[in-house]
């Protein structure tokens, strides 16, 4: 015997209330990973070691391990770029201070306890671009002197001579930092691993590493054909495929 409609509706709204109290967050991109603000800062502090990225630049595309280094560097940027934290608006902050829960959305029901349920998307936020720049890039390498130290470390680690000067390494590292920062800090768009891969691959393989943006509202720089869509260099970067 099937349950009456009023009972099914009551159970539905009880499930919705459990979703509210469990802290369910609605957001815009299925690939976004929503974490606490504190956790995002921790992840950034722990992500400053860019050895795979540096190996790509130091040894170049002809090295047998280049594809592996490129994969690891781009997946790291993909992961870091996916992290966001929920941003409370002023009304939500006021409710949090009182220990109450803001009600969002509207659902017609004769059950007053379950009349309002959340149906919209939370806004998400990230730390400032300056913070990403410092924690993710500058803490690892911020001068030609440090670049030389890193080259010596790589040569010792892989027991082979690198193919780049410290000046050129620092120039290319800076170019990748400038090209990827907008993507890493964007909350308007999600960028996949192959897009970071294309940027790193292009800069590692070319001497002219000047990349421009279409406009101040675009977060990914323009790349030549064959790099822009990832087709020539392979596609990867979506867990949902």
KEZA-282665 format. One line per 10 residues: their letters; for each residue x, y negated, z negated of N, C-alpha, C, O. Coordinates in steps of 0.05 Angstrom, whole numbers. Each point is the difference from the previous one (the first is absolute). Last residue first. Layout:
a) X:Y:Z:X:Y:Z:X:Y:Z:X:Y:Z; ...
END
This chain:
xxxxxxxxxx) 691:-257:332:-2:12:26:1:31:-3:-1:14:20; 12:-79:-92:-27:7:5:-4:13:28:-22:7:7; 105:-44:-46:-7:25:-13:-28:10:8:-6:24:-4; 78:-84:58:-27:-2:-10:-8:27:-12:-3:19:14; 90:-42:33:-6:-20:-20:-29:-3:-8:-7:-21:-11; 71:45:104:-7:14:-25:-9:-22:-19:6:-24:4; 32:39:106:-20:-11:-18:-1:17:-25:-1:24:1; 77:-48:85:-15:19:-16:-19:-14:-20:6:-22:-9; 51:-21:77:17:11:-22:-16:18:-19:9:7:-21; -47:-52:98:25:10:10:16:15:-22:15:18:6
xxxxxxxxxx) -99:-62:-28:-3:22:19:26:13:8:2:25:1; -25:-105:-60:11:24:-11:0:24:19:9:22:-7; -34:-119:18:-22:20:-5:10:26:-11:-16:18:-7; 77:-92:24:-23:-12:-12:-22:21:-7:-12:-2:-21; 95:21:69:3:-1:-29:-27:-9:-13:-6:9:-22; 10:-2:114:13:25:-8:5:1:-29:3:22:-11; -8:-117:57:-15:24:7:16:25:-6:24:1:3; 4:-84:-62:-2:6:29:-17:25:4:-5:15:-18; -17:-76:-67:22:17:9:-3:6:30:-22:-2:10; -15:-71:-95:-2:10:27:25:17:6:22:-8:-6
xxxxxxxxxx) -60:-2:-97:14:-15:21:-4:13:28:-7:24:2; -62:-24:-88:19:17:13:14:-15:23:-14:-13:16; -55:-28:-69:20:11:-20:20:18:13:21:5:-13; -87:-95:42:8:27:7:22:10:-19:19:-15:-6; -54:-75:6:-20:18:-11:5:29:6:-14:18:-9; 66:-93:41:4:2:-29:-20:18:-13:3:7:-23; 23:14:124:-9:-24:-14:4:4:-30:9:21:-9; 31:38:71:-18:-12:19:-11:-27:-12:-3:-19:15; 100:54:-44:-28:7:-5:-18:-15:20:6:-23:7; 103:58:2:-19:-22:-6:-28:11:-4:-6:23:7
xxxxxxxxxx) 119:9:-11:-28:7:5:-18:-23:-8:4:-13:-20; 106:39:39:-19:-22:-5:-28:9:8:-5:4:24; 94:42:-16:-20:10:-19:-20:-22:-8:-14:2:-21; 95:32:93:-18:-23:-3:-23:9:-18:-18:15:10; 79:51:8:16:-22:-12:-17:-25:-4:3:-14:-20; -39:121:20:5:-24:16:17:-21:-15:-1:-1:-25; -34:88:-10:11:7:27:8:-25:16:11:3:22; -51:-5:-111:24:17:-2:13:4:27:24:3:1; -107:-50:-7:22:-16:-11:26:16:-2:22:-10:5; -101:55:25:8:-21:19:24:-16:-10:20:-4:14
xxxxxxxxxx) -58:69:-71:13:13:23:10:-21:20:22:2:10; -74:-30:-84:26:8:-9:16:12:23:24:-6:4; -113:-18:13:16:-24:-6:28:8:-7:20:-11:10; -83:80:5:6:-14:25:18:-24:-5:19:-5:15; -53:53:-90:21:15:15:8:-14:25:24:-1:7; -97:-32:-57:26:-6:-13:23:14:15:22:-12:3; -105:34:28:5:-28:6:25:-10:-14:15:-16:12; -46:105:-26:12:-3:27:5:-29:7:17:-6:16; -61:29:-98:29:5:-1:12:-4:28:23:-10:2; -111:-46:-23:8:28:-2:30:3:2:14:-19:7
xxxxxxxxxx) -84:-63:-45:19:7:21:11:28:-5:6:8:-23; -98:-77:0:17:22:-9:19:8:22:-9:3:23; -44:-101:-52:4:22:19:17:21:-13:16:-5:-18; -41:-72:-30:-20:-3:22:1:24:18:-20:6:14; 79:-27:-87:-24:13:-11:-23:-2:21:-22:9:-5; 139:-13:4:-26:-7:12:-22:15:-15:2:24:-6; 97:-20:-5:-16:-16:-19:-28:-6:10:-15:-13:-15; 81:63:67:0:12:-27:-19:-14:-19:-12:13:-18; 26:-49:105:-15:25:1:-2:13:-28:-22:9:-7; 75:-86:17:-29:-7:4:-17:25:0:-22:0:-11
xxxxxxxxxx) 117:11:7:-12:-11:-25:-30:-6:3:-15:6:-18; 79:27:88:-18:18:-14:-14:-12:-24:-20:12:-9; 87:-57:66:-21:11:18:-21:15:-15:-23:0:8; 100:-36:-53:-17:-22:10:-23:10:17:-22:-11:0; 87:74:-31:-14:-13:-23:-20:-21:10:-23:0:-8; 80:38:71:-21:19:-8:-16:-11:-23:-24:2:-1; 98:-53:28:-20:0:21:-23:19:-6:-23:-7:4; 99:6:-60:-16:-24:-4:-22:-2:20:-22:-8:-6; 84:77:16:-16:5:-24:-18:-24:-6:-24:4:-7; 86:-13:76:-22:18:8:-18:7:-24:-24:1:3
xxxxxxxxxx) 101:-54:-18:-18:-14:18:-24:17:8:-22:-10:1; 91:47:-54:-16:-19:-16:-20:-15:18:-22:-5:-8; 83:63:51:-18:15:-17:-18:-18:-16:-25:4:-1; 94:-42:51:-22:9:17:-20:16:-15:-24:-2:5; 102:-27:-51:-16:-24:9:-24:9:17:-22:-10:-4; 84:75:-24:-16:-9:-22:-18:-24:8:-23:-2:-8; 51:70:86:14:-18:-19:-19:-8:-23:-24:2:3; 21:93:55:-10:-27:-1:16:-16:-20:11:11:-19; -16:88:36:5:-13:26:-9:-29:1:-8:-10:20; 50:88:-98:-24:-13:10:7:-16:26:24:-5:5
xxxxxxxxxx) 26:97:-44:2:-29:3:-26:-11:11:-12:12:18; 18:78:-81:6:-9:28:-2:-30:1:-13:-13:-16; -14:74:-60:27:8:9:5:-6:30:12:16:15; -89:-35:-77:-3:17:24:27:9:12:1:14:20; -3:-69:-100:-22:20:-4:-2:19:23:-3:24:-4; 64:-97:7:9:20:-19:-21:22:-3:7:24:-2; -28:-97:56:23:14:12:10:22:-18:6:22:9; -72:-80:-42:-11:18:20:22:16:13:-4:24:5; 30:-90:-67:-15:22:-13:-11:20:20:2:24:-5; 39:-102:37:20:17:-12:-13:24:-14:10:23:2
xxxxxxxxxx) -66:-90:32:12:15:22:21:20:-10:2:22:9; -42:-81:-70:-19:21:8:12:16:23:-4:25:1; 52:-99:-31:0:20:-20:-18:23:7:7:24:-4; -6:-99:60:25:15:3:1:23:-21:9:22:6; -82:-81:-11:-2:17:24:25:16:4:-1:24:7; -1:-89:-75:-14:24:-8:-3:19:24:1:24:-3; 38:-106:21:17:15:-18:-13:26:-9:13:21:-1; -62:-83:52:18:16:17:20:16:-17:8:22:7; -105:-44:-49:24:-16:10:17:19:17:-3:24:-1; -77:4:-48:-6:-28:5:24:-17:9:-1:-24:-1
xxxxxxxxxx) -47:129:-27:21:-12:16:-8:-29:7:-20:-5:12; -28:59:-77:17:20:11:23:-12:16:23:10:-1; -92:-63:-39:13:15:-22:20:21:10:18:8:-14; -73:-59:75:23:-14:-10:14:14:-23:25:-2:-3; -105:42:44:23:-4:18:24:-12:-13:22:11:0; -107:12:-45:3:21:19:25:-3:18:11:20:10; -36:-84:-81:1:27:-11:7:21:20:15:19:-6; -23:-112:34:20:3:-21:3:30:-9:22:11:0; -89:-35:63:26:-5:11:22:5:-20:20:12:7; -110:-7:-35:8:23:17:28:-4:11:16:19:0
xxxxxxxxxx) -51:-92:-46:5:23:-19:8:25:15:19:13:-7; -46:-89:56:26:-5:-13:7:23:-18:24:8:-2; -110:-10:40:21:8:20:28:-3:-12:17:16:6; -97:-1:-76:8:-19:20:21:11:19:14:20:-7; -83:49:-40:18:-21:-9:9:-19:23:-7:6:23; -87:40:-12:27:10:-3:17:-23:-12:-9:-23:1; -105:56:11:22:-19:-1:26:14:-1:2:24:-7; -118:-13:31:25:12:-9:21:-22:2:-2:-19:15; -114:27:-24:23:-12:12:25:13:-12:1:8:-23; -94:46:30:17:-17:-17:20:-14:18:9:11:20
xxxxxxxxxx) -107:21:15:28:6:-2:14:-18:-19:-6:-24:-2; -102:56:-4:19:-16:17:28:9:-4:6:18:-16; -85:15:-32:-1:8:28:19:-15:18:2:6:24; -35:22:-135:20:-14:18:-2:11:28:0:24:4; -87:-29:-71:24:16:4:19:-14:19:-8:-17:16; -91:5:-78:21:-13:15:25:18:1:9:9:-21; -90:21:-22:-10:-18:21:22:-11:17:-4:-3:25; -5:68:-103:15:6:24:-7:-19:23:3:7:23; -45:-9:-110:28:4:-7:18:3:25:24:-4:-1; -120:-5:7:14:-25:-5:29:4:-6:17:-16:7
xxxxxxxxxx) -88:69:54:15:6:-24:19:-23:-6:20:-4:14; -76:8:63:-17:-5:-23:15:7:-26:-11:-5:-22; 55:-31:116:-6:23:-15:-19:-7:-23:2:-22:-11; 64:-19:99:-27:0:-10:-5:26:-15:3:22:11; 91:-74:1:-13:25:9:-28:0:-13:-2:-1:-24; 97:-65:44:-28:1:-9:-12:27:10:5:7:24; 99:-61:-47:-18:14:18:-28:2:-11:-5:-8:-23; 78:-2:-49:3:-8:28:-21:15:17:-6:23:-6; 36:-54:-104:-17:16:17:1:-10:29:-2:-24:5; 73:23:-95:-15:-15:19:-16:19:18:9:21:7
xxxxxxxxxx) 21:-1:-110:6:6:28:-17:-16:19:-25:-1:-3; 69:-15:-103:-23:9:15:8:5:28:22:-6:9; 32:-32:-82:-3:28:-3:-25:11:14:-9:22:-7; 47:-114:4:-22:6:-19:-3:30:-5:-15:9:-17; 80:-41:78:7:-12:-26:-22:6:-21:6:2:-23; -19:26:112:20:16:-12:8:-11:-28:4:15:-19; -65:-64:74:-12:25:-11:20:17:-15:-6:11:-21; 38:-87:66:-16:-8:-23:-14:24:-13:-1:2:-24; 51:12:103:17:-6:-23:-15:-8:-24:6:8:-23; -53:5:104:9:25:-11:18:-4:-24:-1:15:-19
xxxxxxxxxx) -26:-90:66:-23:11:-14:7:27:-13:-8:6:-22; 72:-52:76:-4:-13:-26:-23:12:-15:1:1:-25; 47:65:91:-8:-27:3:-7:-12:-27:1:14:-20; 70:68:46:-25:-8:-12:-6:-29:6:18:-17:0; 39:97:52:1:-28:-9:-27:-7:-12:-20:1:14; 81:95:3:-25:-14:2:1:-28:-12:12:-3:-21; 74:51:68:-15:2:-25:-26:-16:3:-1:-19:15; 75:77:54:-13:-25:-7:-13:4:-27:-3:22:-10; 72:32:88:-7:-4:-27:-13:-28:-4:12:-20:8; 28:57:74:-27:10:-5:-10:-7:-27:-25:1:-5
xxxxxxxxxx) 115:-20:38:-20:-18:11:-29:9:-5:-18:-17:2; 91:72:-30:0:-25:-15:-21:-20:10:-14:-13:-16; 25:94:64:-11:5:-27:-1:-26:-16:-21:-6:-12; 61:2:97:-28:6:3:-13:4:-28:-21:-11:-5; 114:1:10:-14:-25:4:-30:4:3:-15:-17:-10; 67:95:3:2:-16:-25:-15:-26:3:-15:-8:-18; 24:61:94:-21:11:-18:1:-15:-27:-21:-5:-12; 87:-16:75:-26:-11:9:-22:11:-18:-19:-14:-5; 108:44:-10:-1:-29:-5:-28:-11:7:-11:-16:-14; 31:108:32:-2:-6:-29:-3:-30:-6:-15:-7:-17
xxxxxxxxxx) 27:35:108:-25:10:-11:-3:-7:-29:-21:-10:-8; 103:-9:49:-21:-18:10:-27:8:-11:-16:-17:-8; 90:72:-10:2:-25:-15:-23:-19:8:-11:-13:-17; 17:93:66:-8:5:-28:1:-25:-16:-19:-6:-15; 51:3:103:-29:4:0:-11:4:-28:-21:-9:-7; 117:3:21:-14:-26:3:-31:4:-2:-13:-16:-14; 90:80:11:-18:-3:-22:-18:-25:2:-16:-5:-18; 86:28:83:-19:23:-2:-20:-2:-22:-21:13:1; 64:-99:51:8:18:-21:-21:23:-3:-24:-6:3; 18:-72:56:14:23:11:8:21:-21:9:22:6
xxxxxxxxxx) -52:-111:-22:-18:20:11:14:26:10:-14:20:3; 62:-82:-82:-13:-4:26:-16:24:10:2:22:-11; 54:-50:-73:9:21:18:-13:-1:28:12:10:19; -33:-76:-88:29:4:-1:10:20:20:22:-4:12; -116:-16:-25:14:-23:11:30:5:2:13:-8:19; -68:75:-59:-9:-5:28:16:-22:13:9:3:23; 5:12:-114:13:20:16:-9:-2:29:17:4:18; -59:-59:-82:28:-9:5:15:20:18:16:-8:17; -103:30:-47:-1:-23:18:28:-8:8:5:-5:24; -12:70:-90:-8:11:26:-1:-22:22:8:4:22
xxxxxxxxxx) 10:-30:-113:23:14:13:-8:12:27:16:-2:19; -57:-62:-92:-5:2:29:22:14:15:8:-8:22; -56:-16:-125:23:15:11:-6:6:29:-17:16:6; -45:-59:-69:20:-19:11:23:15:14:16:-13:14; -102:38:-65:3:5:28:22:-16:13:0:-3:25; -38:2:-118:13:26:5:7:5:29:12:20:6; -60:-98:-35:25:0:-14:17:25:5:24:-1:0; -113:-5:34:19:-18:14:27:-1:-13:20:0:14; -88:50:-55:8:13:25:19:-18:15:19:10:12; -57:-45:-91:19:22:-6:10:12:26:24:5:3
xxxxxxxxxx) -92:-69:4:25:-12:-7:22:21:-6:23:-4:7; -110:35:8:11:-11:25:27:-14:-6:19:3:16; -69:28:-89:12:22:15:13:-10:26:21:10:7; -69:-71:-61:24:8:-13:14:22:16:25:0:3; -110:-29:24:21:-20:6:27:8:-12:20:-4:13; -86:84:12:0:-23:-18:22:-20:8:19:7:13; -58:50:66:13:7:-26:-3:-25:-18:-10:-21:8; -23:66:94:-6:-20:-21:12:10:-26:-7:21:-11; 25:-6:120:2:14:-26:-4:-21:-22:17:-17:-3; -45:26:115:10:-15:-23:0:17:-25:-18:16:-4
xxxxxxxxxx) -17:12:90:29:5:-6:11:-16:-22:23:4:-9; -113:-14:43:2:26:-13:29:7:-7:5:17:-17; -47:-117:20:15:19:17:3:26:-14:9:1:-23; -58:-75:-17:-5:-3:28:14:21:18:-11:5:22; -31:4:-127:19:-17:13:-2:4:31:-16:16:9; -29:8:-116:-5:-1:29:21:-19:12:5:-21:-10; -8:82:-85:7:-25:14:-6:3:29:9:19:13; -34:28:-117:1:3:29:5:-27:13:-13:-20:-7; 6:50:-91:17:-20:12:3:3:30:21:-7:11; -76:54:-80:25:13:5:19:-19:15:23:7:6
xxxxxxxxxx) -113:-33:-28:16:2:-25:27:14:5:19:-4:-15; -80:-4:88:7:-27:-10:19:3:-24:21:-13:0; -57:91:36:20:-11:18:9:-28:-10:23:-7:3; -94:49:-48:25:14:-6:23:-11:17:23:-3:-9; -110:-26:29:10:-13:-25:26:13:-9:18:-14:-10; -62:50:84:11:-26:7:11:-14:-25:21:-13:1; -66:95:-11:26:4:12:14:-26:7:24:-4:-3; -111:0:-30:18:9:-21:28:5:11:20:-7:-12; -88:-13:72:9:-24:-14:17:7:-24:17:-16:-8; -55:87:57:17:-15:18:12:-24:-15:24:-6:2
xxxxxxxxxx) -89:58:-45:26:13:1:20:-15:17:24:-2:-7; -113:-28:5:12:-5:-26:28:13:0:19:-13:-10; -72:29:85:10:-28:-1:14:-7:-26:20:-14:0; -61:98:10:24:-1:17:11:-29:0:25:-3:1; -105:17:-46:21:14:-15:26:-2:17:22:-5:-11; -102:-28:48:9:-18:-22:23:13:-15:18:-15:-9; -61:65:78:17:-22:10:10:-18:-22:23:-8:1; -43:112:-24:-16:-23:10:19:-23:8:23:-1:-9; 9:104:17:-4:-20:-20:-16:-24:11:2:-5:24; -12:108:13:17:-24:2:-7:-20:-22:-23:-1:-10
x) 17:112:11:-17:-24:0:18:-25:0:17:-3:-17
END
